[in-house]
Amino acid sequence: MVCRLLAVLFVIGGSVFVPSVCRADVIELSSGQKVEGEVLKETADSVYVDLGVDIIRVPKDRIRSRQKVSPGAGPVEPAKNTDGIYTTADLPVRSVKELAEKFGEGVVLVQTPSGLGSGFIVNDRGYCVTNYHVVEQETELAVVLFDKNESGEFTRRRIDDVKIIALNPFFDLALLQIPETKGRKFQKVFLSPEADFREGDEVFAIGNPLGLERSVSKGIVSTRNRSFEGIVYIQTTAQINPGNSGGPLFNASGEVIGVTNMKLTFGEGLGFAIPVTYLKHFLNNRDAFAYDKNNANSGFRYLPGPRRKKFSKPPLKKIEE
């Protein structure tokens, strides 16, 4: 892309766009060809790219991958969190099929003596996020990993003795750690750098609804800030069922934007997820919610103050001089 000194105004769909001088996207087409330029406008089925001498429309179904670059620099690398607990990344838009295959190993099945749920791995030390209600009042936890073999097929691998690191019942979040062994490599997923999703954005979930392992459901963001009991949730049409709890809700780039945790029982396409903003707050402050196996209530149980038994006026006492 050639940087220009003079700003040129383009009008598309009644809107005026000023191309950025020093930013560009590299779009790889399904045919293998690449297009580099500034994306001026993006619709549900197309992107409009400024090549510097012309503007072209690229159908989204022809796009294999998309990455942001700067002059003289390669694609943007994932940005690590300050303490390494999770990683954020600005990933290119891809098809759900490609993303499910790429990040499917990062989604796990969480098993307890009383039920099951889903979870996802956030770093190479085996730290795993799930819902609090999936592991509530449980101490014997196991996870099932889905590893790819040489032929590209997923195989099941159960791991016992999973540790509870932190719990937050108010946000319905839990942090687990899968034991590390020699030669074992964890496939992590990336968190979205910003909570910039909007109504109508495409999303998909991977989880284990009703024990049906590695199920993928696709939908859109119905509402980005649905409020329940003082907490904001993402409402989505992606199908969420018991067993999906604790699994990731991905955007069209494969970045985690939420943690699926509930649905309306007598409704269809009415699922909800905890936004990534709450998730980052929980992970960044996990010490405040640390789980102590010797005192399971520590870190999150707060006793209410004493209540009055009689509501009559308190007796008055004369103050002696």
JOBEL-V919235 format. One record per backbone hydrogen bond with DSSP energy under -0.5 kcal/mol. NH is the residue of the N-H (numbers start at 1). CO is the residue of the C=O. Records with the same first field share a line. If there is no record, write none. Layout:
NH->CO, CO
This chain:
10->17
12->10, 15
15->12
17->10
19->8, 17
24->69
25->37
26->67
27->25, 35
28->26, 65
29->27, 33
30->62
32->29
35->27
37->25
38->50
40->38, 48
41->48
43->46
47->58
48->41
49->47, 56
50->38
51->49, 54
56->49
58->47, 56
59->57
60->45
62->59
63->60
64->28, 62
65->28
67->26
69->24
70->74
71->22
73->70
76->68
79->88
80->78
81->86
84->81
88->79
89->191
91->89
94->252
99->95
100->96
101->97
102->98
103->99
104->100
106->103
107->104
108->119
109->144
110->108, 117
111->109, 142
112->115
113->140
115->112
117->110
118->245
119->108
120->129
121->106
122->127
123->127
126->123
128->176
129->120
130->174
134->131
135->131, 132
136->132
138->135
141->139
142->111
143->159
144->109
145->143, 157
147->145, 155
149->153
152->149
155->147
157->145
159->143
162->141
163->177
165->163, 175
166->175
167->289
168->173
172->168
173->168
174->130
175->166
176->128
177->163
178->126
184->181
188->186
189->121
190->254
191->87
192->256
196->194
200->221
201->198
203->219
204->250
205->217
206->248
207->215
208->243
210->242
211->208
212->209
213->211
215->207, 212
217->205
219->203
221->201
222->220, 235
223->235
226->233
228->231
231->228
233->226
234->273
235->223, 233
236->271
237->220
244->241
246->260
247->244
249->258
250->204, 248
251->255
252->202
254->251
256->190
257->249
258->249
259->274
260->247, 258
261->272
262->272
264->270
265->263
267->264
271->236
272->262
273->234
274->259
275->232
276->257
278->275
279->275
280->276
281->277
282->278
283->279
284->280
285->281
286->283
288->285
289->285, 286
290->287
291->165
293->291
295->292
298->295
300->297
301->297
302->300
320->318
